[in-house]
Amino acid sequence: MGKVDATGDGRRATGDGRRATGDGRRATGDGRRATVLLAARSTVALHRLLDALPALSGDDRITRLFTLVPGSDFDADVLSAIDGAGGRTVPWSEACGRSYDLILVASPKGDLRLLHGRRVLLPHGAGYSKSIPGEGSDSASGLDPAHLAPESDGTAPIVLHAVAHPEQVARLAAADPRAADRAKVIGDPTLERVLASRPQRERYRAALGTGARKLVVLTSTWGAESLLRRHPDLPARLAAHLPYDAYQLALVAHPNEHSRLGACELSARLAPALDAGLVLAHPREDWASVLIAADALITDHGSTALYYCAAEDRPVIGAYQGGTELIPGSPMDTLLRQVPRLGSAEALEESLAAYRPGTGRAAAQAAFAHQGGALHRLRSELYALLGLTPPPVSSPPRPLPAPRPADRTPTAFDVTAEVAAERVRVERRPAGIGAPGHHLAVEHGPAIEPLTRSAGLLYRRPVSAAPHQAGVSWTADGWARQVLSAYPGCRSAAAILPSGRCVLRTRGHEQPYAVEVEPRREGGRIVRADPAAAASAVHAWLLTRGAPPASPTRLTCLIGERAFDVLLRAATPAETAEPV
């Protein structure tokens, strides 16, 4: 991690050899330069500062430095995050000994008075919706009068309050009229990145492996009233209830929870849901790209939901059961009073259907002004404070990177099946977190041996051979025969070929079958079913029928709320001999 050494008197010389003035402003002249310090006391504050950096991009007259403001319980990952962003870090002790042209912060807390320079306070979240115990009397987070009071010499602690909406100026005025005089409605730089990234929705869904499923995202703030503290098992209960081929689950946890627990502990607590395929969004940027990819949101009283509502008008469900933290009349309070509530995991579909279009968008409008123009407005204000002419070309908001997919993929499913003539409905749910079904379908190889030995259907997906294995492989039917011999409790074995067809052999049936799933065409798109799900449908149909069917046979298989045409026929010699 890079460190910057101060000059002997704690101040840097300007480009023309003149030192900074005592109040942190550089001497003027054609060679004028400026140093801006980004001071963060938590990871969430750092993320907000990073999102605002494009307002000062493309200007070699400005040096941007970072420092960690000590004193937060959630500062564990700040220095590594600065390093990951490629920032130069000034140790706090050195930062307090020099002057800066501007100091950007996204939280008014900490010993900021020890820093020398004019401060700009950027939005920390979507408005003032939440109160924190210990922050003044009934004050929203960020409005504690103790953090807004003038310094001992009478100077203002903050020269610019950059807020996202006029209502926030009114809230600021109620807390401290003098602070409101220095407030300007800028908008929200983080929202700018979200809005700029909306065209990337399909790319984000592809990165997550969502496919044609509905992506349901849970958002949890931090603290005693958060979703994860009150309902830590909700992600696992939803995974146990929702069919895997119809729904995908993701969780956006507040960065403070990541900092408080650490990745290892958080993953351990969420292990059942993660094993079932839950996507745990990274707190830096993935949270926002996951929101853009989402089809529905389940939220507590944290303001993350408002970014989702501002991006698109899709269903929102409340999962906050009341308490003392939510500020009455705030945008989140308005949203939660108007959207359906989640009574239980089993009632999710009913709650989704009850959402009224437009509700979320209205709440977001009450939290964010100047949508699409926040960076431009912030740029103008910052350059005015620096006394510099902005460069002729400004940097647009950077689109968000594609989110990381789930760390774990289920390799075993409890499958429920309903068979009626040539029509089969199957629903797969990750094994072990819900009730058993018609049969247990297990991926041979990746799954643990106890599940493999209990399987009614074993399937194998295509694998890329390592160089030393290039000369040895199973044929599709050879693997199926070997598996049925090794696991006498298994009734069927299905080898999925690279083409997406399956070679399926069922115990007691002389000939192996080929299973072909025809893709669906929906509005110019092609939707494909997971061949392993189709294998479960055929397996259930064959067991119900008993005797070998006439060949070929056409089935209608309902998988993930869609009907797919499936052709079942005798496998050709070429198919049975295909390497897998």
C-alpha positions as CSV (number, residue, x, y, z in Angstrom):
1,M,0.0,0.0,0.0
2,G,1.5,3.4,-1.0
3,K,2.2,6.0,1.6
4,V,2.8,9.7,1.1
5,D,5.4,11.6,3.1
6,A,4.6,15.1,4.2
7,T,7.1,17.9,3.8
8,G,9.0,19.1,6.9
9,D,6.2,21.5,7.9
10,G,3.4,19.1,7.0
11,R,2.6,21.0,3.7
12,R,3.5,20.3,0.1
13,A,4.9,22.8,-2.2
14,T,2.9,23.8,-5.3
15,G,4.2,23.3,-8.8
16,D,5.7,26.8,-8.9
17,G,7.6,26.2,-5.7
18,R,5.3,28.1,-3.4
19,R,4.0,26.4,-0.2
20,A,0.3,26.0,0.7
21,T,-1.3,28.7,2.8
22,G,-2.3,27.9,6.3
23,D,-5.9,27.3,5.5
24,G,-5.1,24.6,3.1
25,R,-5.5,26.6,-0.1
26,R,-2.7,26.6,-2.7
27,A,-1.2,29.8,-4.0
28,T,-2.8,30.9,-7.3
29,G,-1.0,31.2,-10.6
30,D,-0.9,29.5,-14.0
31,G,0.7,26.4,-12.5
32,R,-1.8,26.1,-9.7
33,R,-2.3,22.6,-8.3
34,A,-4.5,21.1,-5.6
35,T,-4.5,18.2,-3.2
36,V,-7.8,16.5,-2.3
37,L,-8.0,14.2,0.7
38,L,-10.7,11.5,0.7
39,A,-11.2,10.6,4.4
40,A,-13.2,7.4,5.1
41,R,-13.9,5.8,8.5
42,S,-15.8,2.8,7.2
43,T,-16.0,0.7,4.0
44,V,-19.5,2.1,3.1
45,A,-18.1,5.7,3.4
46,L,-15.1,4.8,1.2
47,H,-17.4,3.3,-1.4
48,R,-19.4,6.5,-1.6
49,L,-16.2,8.5,-2.0
50,L,-15.0,6.3,-4.8
51,D,-18.2,6.7,-6.7
52,A,-17.8,10.5,-6.5
53,L,-14.2,10.4,-7.9
54,P,-15.2,10.8,-11.5
55,A,-16.2,14.4,-10.6
56,L,-12.5,15.1,-10.4
57,S,-11.2,12.7,-13.1
58,G,-9.1,13.7,-16.0
59,D,-7.3,16.6,-14.3
60,D,-3.6,16.2,-13.6
61,R,-3.6,19.4,-11.5
62,I,-5.3,17.5,-8.7
63,T,-3.7,14.9,-6.5
64,R,-6.1,12.6,-4.7
65,L,-5.1,11.0,-1.5
66,F,-6.8,8.7,1.0
67,T,-6.7,8.3,4.8
68,L,-8.5,6.1,7.3
69,V,-10.4,8.1,10.0
70,P,-10.0,6.1,13.2
71,G,-12.7,5.2,15.6
72,S,-15.3,3.2,13.7
73,D,-16.3,-0.4,14.6
74,F,-16.5,-1.1,10.8
75,D,-13.1,0.0,9.6
76,A,-11.6,-3.5,9.3
77,D,-11.5,-3.5,5.4
78,V,-11.0,0.1,4.6
79,L,-7.2,0.1,4.0
80,S,-7.4,-3.1,1.9
81,A,-10.2,-1.6,-0.1
82,I,-8.2,1.6,-0.7
83,D,-5.3,-0.6,-1.8
84,G,-7.6,-2.6,-4.1
85,A,-8.7,0.6,-5.7
86,G,-5.1,1.6,-6.3
87,G,-5.3,4.6,-4.0
88,R,-2.4,6.3,-2.2
89,T,-2.8,6.2,1.6
90,V,-1.7,8.8,4.1
91,P,-1.5,7.5,7.6
92,W,-3.8,9.3,10.0
93,S,-1.0,10.8,12.1
94,E,0.6,12.3,9.0
95,A,-2.7,13.4,7.5
96,C,-3.4,15.5,10.6
97,G,-0.1,17.3,10.2
98,R,-0.6,18.8,6.7
99,S,-3.2,20.9,4.9
100,Y,-5.4,20.1,2.0
101,D,-7.4,22.1,-0.5
102,L,-10.5,20.0,0.1
103,I,-11.3,17.1,2.3
104,L,-14.1,14.8,1.0
105,V,-16.0,12.8,3.6
106,A,-19.2,10.6,3.4
107,S,-19.7,10.6,7.2
108,P,-19.5,13.6,9.6
109,K,-18.3,11.3,12.4
110,G,-14.8,10.9,13.8
111,D,-12.1,13.4,14.7
112,L,-12.3,15.2,11.4
113,R,-11.6,18.5,13.3
114,L,-7.9,17.3,13.5
115,L,-7.6,17.5,9.7
116,H,-6.7,20.9,8.1
117,G,-8.8,21.9,5.1
118,R,-12.3,22.7,4.1
119,R,-14.6,19.7,4.3
120,V,-17.3,18.6,1.8
121,L,-19.8,16.0,3.1
122,L,-21.2,13.7,0.4
123,P,-24.3,11.6,0.6
124,H,-23.8,8.5,2.8
125,G,-27.0,6.8,1.7
126,A,-30.5,7.5,0.3
127,G,-31.5,10.3,2.6
128,Y,-32.1,10.4,6.4
129,S,-34.2,7.3,7.0
130,K,-32.6,5.6,9.9
131,S,-31.7,6.6,13.5
132,I,-28.8,5.0,15.3
133,P,-28.8,4.5,19.1
134,G,-26.4,7.0,20.7
135,E,-26.6,9.6,17.9
136,G,-28.3,12.5,19.6
137,S,-31.9,12.6,20.7
138,D,-34.2,11.1,18.0
139,S,-31.8,12.3,15.3
140,A,-31.4,10.5,12.0
141,S,-28.0,9.0,11.2
142,G,-25.8,11.9,10.0
143,L,-27.9,14.6,11.7
144,D,-26.5,14.4,15.2
145,P,-26.1,18.0,16.3
146,A,-22.7,17.2,17.8
147,H,-21.3,16.5,14.4
148,L,-22.8,19.7,12.9
149,A,-21.7,22.2,15.6
150,P,-19.1,24.8,14.7
151,E,-15.4,24.2,15.6
152,S,-14.0,25.8,18.8
153,D,-12.8,28.8,16.8
154,G,-16.3,29.3,15.4
155,T,-15.6,28.1,11.9
156,A,-18.0,25.8,10.1
157,P,-17.0,22.1,10.2
158,I,-18.4,21.6,6.7
159,V,-18.3,24.1,3.9
160,L,-20.7,22.1,1.6
161,H,-23.4,19.6,2.5
162,A,-24.0,17.8,-0.8
163,V,-27.4,16.3,-0.4
164,A,-29.5,14.2,-2.8
165,H,-33.0,15.8,-2.4
166,P,-34.5,19.1,-1.2
167,E,-36.3,17.3,1.6
168,Q,-32.9,16.5,3.1
169,V,-32.1,20.2,3.3
170,A,-35.2,20.7,5.4
171,R,-34.2,17.8,7.6
172,L,-30.8,19.4,8.0
173,A,-32.3,22.8,8.8
174,A,-34.3,21.2,11.6
175,A,-31.2,19.8,13.1
176,D,-29.0,22.9,12.6
177,P,-30.1,26.0,10.6
178,R,-26.5,27.1,10.2
179,A,-25.6,23.8,8.6
180,A,-28.5,24.0,6.2
181,D,-27.2,27.4,4.9
182,R,-24.2,25.4,3.5
183,A,-26.3,22.7,1.9
184,K,-26.9,22.2,-1.8
185,V,-29.0,19.7,-3.6
186,I,-26.5,17.8,-5.8
187,G,-28.1,14.4,-6.3
188,D,-26.4,11.0,-5.5
189,P,-23.2,10.0,-7.4
190,T,-23.8,6.3,-6.4
191,L,-27.2,6.4,-8.1
192,E,-25.5,7.8,-11.2
193,R,-23.6,4.6,-11.6
194,V,-26.7,2.5,-11.0
195,L,-28.6,4.5,-13.7
196,A,-25.7,4.4,-16.1
197,S,-25.5,0.6,-15.7
198,R,-29.2,-0.2,-16.5
199,P,-28.4,-1.2,-20.1
200,Q,-26.1,-3.9,-18.7
201,R,-28.9,-5.9,-17.1
202,E,-28.8,-8.8,-19.4
203,R,-25.0,-9.1,-19.1
204,Y,-25.3,-9.0,-15.3
205,R,-27.9,-11.8,-15.4
206,A,-25.7,-13.9,-17.6
207,A,-22.8,-13.4,-15.2
208,L,-25.0,-14.6,-12.3
209,G,-26.3,-17.6,-14.3
210,T,-29.9,-16.5,-13.8
211,G,-31.2,-17.7,-17.1
212,A,-35.0,-17.5,-17.4
213,R,-35.4,-17.7,-13.6
214,K,-36.8,-14.8,-11.5
215,L,-34.0,-13.3,-9.4
216,V,-35.2,-12.4,-5.9
217,V,-32.8,-10.2,-3.9
218,L,-32.9,-9.8,-0.2
219,T,-31.4,-6.6,1.2
220,S,-30.3,-6.3,4.9
221,T,-29.1,-3.1,6.6
222,W,-27.0,-3.5,9.7
223,G,-27.9,-3.4,13.4
224,A,-30.3,-5.0,15.8
225,E,-33.4,-4.4,13.6
226,S,-31.9,-5.6,10.3
227,L,-33.3,-8.5,8.3
228,L,-30.2,-10.7,9.0
229,R,-30.4,-10.1,12.7
230,R,-34.1,-10.7,13.0
231,H,-34.6,-13.4,10.4
232,P,-31.1,-15.0,9.8
233,D,-32.8,-18.2,8.4
234,L,-35.0,-16.4,5.9
235,P,-32.6,-17.0,2.9
236,A,-32.5,-20.7,3.7
237,R,-36.3,-20.9,4.2
238,L,-36.8,-19.2,0.8
239,A,-34.4,-21.6,-0.8
240,A,-36.3,-24.5,0.7
241,H,-39.6,-23.2,-0.6
242,L,-38.9,-21.8,-4.1
243,P,-38.4,-24.2,-7.0
244,Y,-34.7,-24.0,-8.1
245,D,-35.6,-23.9,-11.9
246,A,-38.0,-20.9,-11.4
247,Y,-36.2,-18.7,-8.9
248,Q,-32.7,-17.6,-8.0
249,L,-31.8,-16.0,-4.7
250,A,-29.3,-13.3,-3.9
251,L,-28.4,-11.4,-0.7
252,V,-27.1,-7.8,-0.4
253,A,-25.8,-7.3,3.1
254,H,-24.7,-3.9,4.4
255,P,-20.9,-3.4,4.3
256,N,-21.0,-2.9,8.0
257,E,-22.1,-6.5,8.4
258,H,-19.3,-7.7,6.2
259,S,-16.8,-5.7,8.3
260,R,-18.4,-6.7,11.6
261,L,-18.3,-10.5,10.9
262,G,-15.8,-11.0,8.2
263,A,-16.2,-13.1,5.1
264,C,-15.5,-16.4,6.9
265,E,-18.1,-15.9,9.7
266,L,-20.7,-14.4,7.4
267,S,-20.4,-17.4,5.1
268,A,-20.5,-19.8,7.9
269,R,-23.8,-18.3,9.2
270,L,-25.3,-18.4,5.7
271,A,-24.0,-21.8,4.9
272,P,-27.3,-23.6,4.3
273,A,-28.5,-20.9,1.9
274,L,-25.1,-20.6,0.2
275,D,-25.0,-24.4,-0.4
276,A,-28.4,-24.0,-2.0
277,G,-27.0,-21.5,-4.5
278,L,-27.5,-18.1,-2.8
279,V,-25.5,-15.3,-4.4
280,L,-23.8,-13.2,-1.6
281,A,-23.1,-9.9,-3.3
282,H,-19.8,-8.3,-2.7
283,P,-20.3,-5.0,-0.8
284,R,-18.2,-2.8,-3.1
285,E,-20.0,-2.8,-6.5
286,D,-21.7,-6.2,-6.9
287,W,-24.6,-5.1,-4.7
288,A,-25.7,-2.5,-7.3
289,S,-25.3,-4.7,-10.4
290,V,-27.2,-7.4,-8.6
291,L,-30.0,-4.9,-7.9
292,I,-30.1,-4.1,-11.6
293,A,-30.4,-7.8,-12.5
294,A,-33.1,-8.4,-10.0
295,D,-36.8,-9.2,-10.7
296,A,-38.0,-8.6,-7.2
297,L,-36.7,-7.3,-3.9
298,I,-37.3,-8.2,-0.2
299,T,-36.1,-5.4,2.0
300,D,-35.9,-4.3,5.6
301,H,-35.7,-0.5,6.4
302,G,-32.2,0.0,4.9
303,S,-32.1,2.5,2.1
304,T,-30.5,0.1,-0.5
305,A,-34.1,-0.6,-1.7
306,L,-34.4,3.0,-2.9
307,Y,-31.6,2.5,-5.4
308,Y,-33.4,-0.5,-6.8
309,C,-36.6,1.5,-7.0
310,A,-34.9,4.3,-8.8
311,A,-33.4,2.0,-11.4
312,E,-36.6,0.1,-12.4
313,D,-40.2,-0.3,-11.4
314,R,-40.2,-3.9,-10.3
315,P,-41.9,-5.6,-7.2
316,V,-40.7,-4.7,-3.7
317,I,-41.8,-6.6,-0.6
318,G,-41.2,-5.3,3.0
319,A,-39.7,-7.5,5.6
320,Y,-39.3,-5.0,8.4
321,Q,-41.4,-5.6,11.5
322,G,-41.1,-2.2,13.1
323,G,-38.9,-0.8,15.8
324,T,-37.2,2.5,16.8
325,E,-34.7,2.9,13.9
326,L,-37.0,3.9,11.0
327,I,-37.6,7.6,10.8
328,P,-41.3,8.4,10.3
329,G,-42.1,10.2,7.1
330,S,-38.8,9.3,5.5
331,P,-38.7,7.8,2.0
332,M,-38.1,4.3,3.3
333,D,-41.0,4.7,5.8
334,T,-43.2,5.8,2.9
335,L,-42.1,2.8,0.8
336,L,-42.6,0.2,3.5
337,R,-46.0,1.5,4.3
338,Q,-47.2,1.1,0.7
339,V,-45.6,-2.2,-0.5
340,P,-46.8,-5.7,0.4
341,R,-45.3,-7.3,3.5
342,L,-43.8,-10.8,3.5
343,G,-45.7,-12.8,6.0
344,S,-43.7,-16.0,5.5
345,A,-41.3,-17.6,3.0
346,E,-44.3,-19.7,1.7
347,A,-46.3,-16.5,1.0
348,L,-43.7,-14.9,-1.4
349,E,-45.6,-15.5,-4.6
350,E,-48.7,-14.0,-3.1
351,S,-46.8,-10.9,-1.9
352,L,-45.2,-10.5,-5.3
353,A,-48.6,-10.5,-7.0
354,A,-49.9,-7.8,-4.6
355,Y,-47.2,-5.2,-5.5
356,R,-48.7,-2.1,-7.2
357,P,-46.6,-0.8,-10.1
358,G,-45.3,2.7,-9.5
359,T,-45.1,2.4,-5.8
360,G,-41.3,2.0,-5.6
361,R,-40.6,4.6,-8.2
362,A,-42.6,7.2,-6.3
363,A,-40.6,6.5,-3.1
364,A,-37.3,6.9,-5.0
365,Q,-38.4,10.2,-6.5
366,A,-38.8,11.4,-2.9
367,A,-35.2,10.4,-2.1
368,F,-33.2,11.4,-5.2
369,A,-33.3,14.7,-7.2
370,H,-31.3,15.5,-10.3
371,Q,-31.2,11.9,-11.4
372,G,-28.7,11.6,-14.2
373,G,-27.0,15.0,-13.4
374,A,-25.5,14.5,-9.9
375,L,-21.8,14.1,-11.0
376,H,-22.0,17.2,-13.2
377,R,-23.5,19.3,-10.4
378,L,-20.9,17.9,-7.9
379,R,-18.1,18.7,-10.3
380,S,-19.2,22.3,-10.6
381,E,-19.3,22.7,-6.8
382,L,-16.0,21.1,-6.1
383,Y,-14.1,23.1,-8.8
384,A,-15.7,26.3,-7.5
385,L,-14.4,25.5,-4.0
386,L,-10.9,24.7,-5.4
387,G,-10.9,27.9,-7.4
388,L,-10.0,25.9,-10.6
389,T,-11.5,25.9,-14.0
390,P,-12.8,22.4,-14.8
391,P,-11.3,20.6,-17.7
392,P,-13.3,20.9,-21.0
393,V,-14.3,17.2,-21.0
394,S,-15.9,15.6,-18.0
395,S,-15.8,11.9,-17.1
396,P,-19.2,10.1,-17.3
397,P,-20.3,7.7,-14.5
398,R,-18.5,4.4,-14.8
399,P,-20.8,1.4,-15.5
400,L,-20.7,-1.2,-12.8
401,P,-18.7,-4.4,-13.5
402,A,-20.5,-7.7,-13.9
403,P,-21.3,-9.3,-10.5
404,R,-19.6,-12.5,-9.4
405,P,-21.8,-15.7,-9.5
406,A,-22.6,-17.8,-6.6
407,D,-19.6,-19.5,-4.9
408,R,-21.5,-22.8,-4.6
409,T,-23.9,-24.6,-6.9
410,P,-26.3,-27.3,-5.7
411,T,-25.3,-30.8,-6.7
412,A,-28.3,-32.7,-5.3
413,F,-32.0,-32.0,-5.5
414,D,-35.2,-33.2,-3.9
415,V,-37.5,-33.5,-6.8
416,T,-41.3,-33.5,-6.6
417,A,-43.1,-34.9,-9.7
418,E,-46.7,-35.0,-10.9
419,V,-47.3,-37.4,-13.8
420,A,-50.5,-37.4,-15.9
421,A,-50.5,-39.3,-19.1
422,E,-47.7,-37.7,-21.2
423,R,-47.5,-34.6,-19.1
424,V,-45.0,-34.3,-16.2
425,R,-44.5,-31.4,-13.8
426,V,-41.2,-31.4,-11.8
427,E,-40.0,-29.0,-9.1
428,R,-36.4,-29.3,-7.9
429,R,-35.2,-27.9,-4.6
430,P,-31.7,-28.2,-3.1
431,A,-31.5,-31.4,-1.1
432,G,-31.3,-31.3,2.7
433,I,-33.1,-28.0,3.5
434,G,-36.7,-29.0,2.8
435,A,-39.0,-32.0,2.6
436,P,-38.0,-35.0,0.5
437,G,-39.7,-35.4,-2.8
438,H,-40.5,-38.1,-5.4
439,H,-36.8,-38.9,-5.9
440,L,-33.3,-37.6,-5.1
441,A,-31.4,-36.4,-8.2
442,V,-27.7,-36.2,-7.6
443,E,-24.8,-35.0,-9.8
444,H,-22.3,-37.8,-9.8
445,G,-18.8,-36.7,-8.9
446,P,-19.2,-33.2,-7.3
447,A,-21.8,-34.5,-4.7
448,I,-20.8,-36.1,-1.5
449,E,-20.9,-39.9,-1.3
450,P,-23.8,-40.2,1.2
451,L,-26.1,-38.3,-1.2
452,T,-24.8,-40.2,-4.2
453,R,-25.6,-43.5,-2.5
454,S,-29.2,-42.3,-1.7
455,A,-29.9,-41.1,-5.2
456,G,-32.8,-42.4,-7.3
457,L,-31.3,-40.6,-10.4
458,L,-27.6,-39.9,-10.9
459,Y,-26.6,-37.6,-13.7
460,R,-23.3,-36.5,-15.1
461,R,-22.5,-33.1,-16.8
462,P,-19.9,-32.7,-19.5
463,V,-16.5,-32.0,-18.1
464,S,-13.3,-30.8,-19.8
465,A,-10.5,-33.3,-19.4
466,A,-7.2,-32.3,-18.0
467,P,-4.2,-32.9,-20.4
468,H,-3.1,-36.1,-18.6
469,Q,-6.7,-37.5,-18.9
470,A,-7.2,-36.7,-22.5
471,G,-6.8,-40.3,-23.6
472,V,-9.2,-41.8,-21.0
473,S,-12.9,-41.2,-20.8
474,W,-16.2,-42.9,-20.3
475,T,-18.7,-43.4,-23.1
476,A,-22.2,-42.2,-22.2
477,D,-23.7,-45.6,-21.9
478,G,-20.6,-47.1,-20.4
479,W,-20.8,-44.5,-17.6
480,A,-24.5,-45.2,-17.0
481,R,-23.9,-49.0,-16.8
482,Q,-21.0,-48.5,-14.4
483,V,-23.0,-46.2,-12.1
484,L,-26.1,-48.5,-12.0
485,S,-23.7,-51.4,-11.1
486,A,-21.9,-49.4,-8.4
487,Y,-25.0,-48.0,-6.8
488,P,-27.7,-50.6,-6.6
489,G,-30.2,-48.2,-5.0
490,C,-30.1,-45.9,-8.0
491,R,-32.9,-46.4,-10.6
492,S,-31.7,-44.3,-13.5
493,A,-28.5,-42.7,-14.7
494,A,-28.3,-39.9,-17.2
495,A,-25.2,-38.7,-19.1
496,I,-25.6,-35.2,-20.4
497,L,-23.9,-34.7,-23.7
498,P,-22.2,-31.5,-24.8
499,S,-25.1,-31.0,-27.2
500,G,-27.6,-30.9,-24.3
501,R,-29.1,-34.3,-25.1
502,C,-29.1,-37.0,-22.5
503,V,-28.4,-40.7,-22.7
504,L,-30.5,-42.2,-20.0
505,R,-30.5,-45.8,-18.8
506,T,-33.2,-47.0,-16.4
507,R,-32.8,-50.2,-14.3
508,G,-34.9,-53.0,-15.8
509,H,-35.1,-51.4,-19.3
510,E,-33.1,-53.2,-21.9
511,Q,-32.3,-50.2,-24.2
512,P,-30.8,-46.8,-23.3
513,Y,-32.9,-43.7,-24.2
514,A,-32.0,-40.4,-25.7
515,V,-33.7,-37.4,-24.1
516,E,-34.0,-34.3,-26.3
517,V,-35.5,-31.1,-24.8
518,E,-36.7,-28.6,-27.4
519,P,-36.0,-25.0,-26.5
520,R,-38.8,-22.5,-26.2
521,R,-39.0,-19.3,-28.3
522,E,-40.4,-16.3,-26.3
523,G,-40.5,-12.9,-27.9
524,G,-37.4,-13.3,-30.0
525,R,-35.5,-15.1,-27.3
526,I,-34.6,-18.8,-26.9
527,V,-35.2,-20.4,-23.4
528,R,-33.6,-23.7,-22.6
529,A,-34.3,-26.0,-19.7
530,D,-31.6,-27.6,-17.6
531,P,-31.1,-31.1,-19.2
532,A,-30.8,-32.5,-15.6
533,A,-34.3,-31.3,-14.8
534,A,-35.6,-32.9,-18.0
535,A,-33.9,-36.2,-17.0
536,S,-35.7,-36.0,-13.6
537,A,-39.0,-35.6,-15.5
538,V,-38.4,-38.6,-17.8
539,H,-37.2,-40.6,-14.8
540,A,-40.4,-40.0,-13.0
541,W,-42.5,-40.7,-16.0
542,L,-40.7,-44.0,-16.7
543,L,-41.1,-45.2,-13.1
544,T,-44.9,-44.3,-13.2
545,R,-45.4,-46.2,-16.4
546,G,-43.4,-49.3,-15.4
547,A,-43.1,-50.9,-18.9
548,P,-40.8,-49.5,-21.5
549,P,-42.6,-47.0,-23.7
550,A,-43.1,-47.0,-27.4
551,S,-40.4,-45.2,-29.2
552,P,-40.4,-42.4,-29.9
553,T,-42.6,-40.7,-27.3
554,R,-43.3,-37.0,-26.9
555,L,-43.8,-35.6,-23.4
556,T,-44.7,-32.2,-22.1
557,C,-42.5,-31.3,-19.2
558,L,-43.3,-28.4,-16.9
559,I,-40.0,-27.1,-15.6
560,G,-39.6,-23.7,-13.9
561,E,-43.1,-22.5,-14.7
562,R,-42.5,-23.3,-18.4
563,A,-43.7,-26.1,-20.6
564,F,-41.0,-27.8,-22.7
565,D,-41.5,-30.4,-25.4
566,V,-39.3,-33.5,-24.7
567,L,-38.6,-36.3,-27.2
568,L,-37.9,-39.7,-25.7
569,R,-36.5,-42.2,-28.1
570,A,-34.0,-45.1,-28.3
571,A,-30.5,-43.8,-28.2
572,T,-28.4,-44.3,-31.3
573,P,-25.1,-46.2,-31.2
574,A,-23.3,-43.0,-31.9
575,E,-25.0,-41.3,-28.9
576,T,-24.3,-44.2,-26.5
577,A,-20.6,-44.2,-27.6
578,E,-20.2,-40.5,-27.3
579,P,-17.4,-39.7,-24.7
580,V,-18.5,-37.8,-21.5
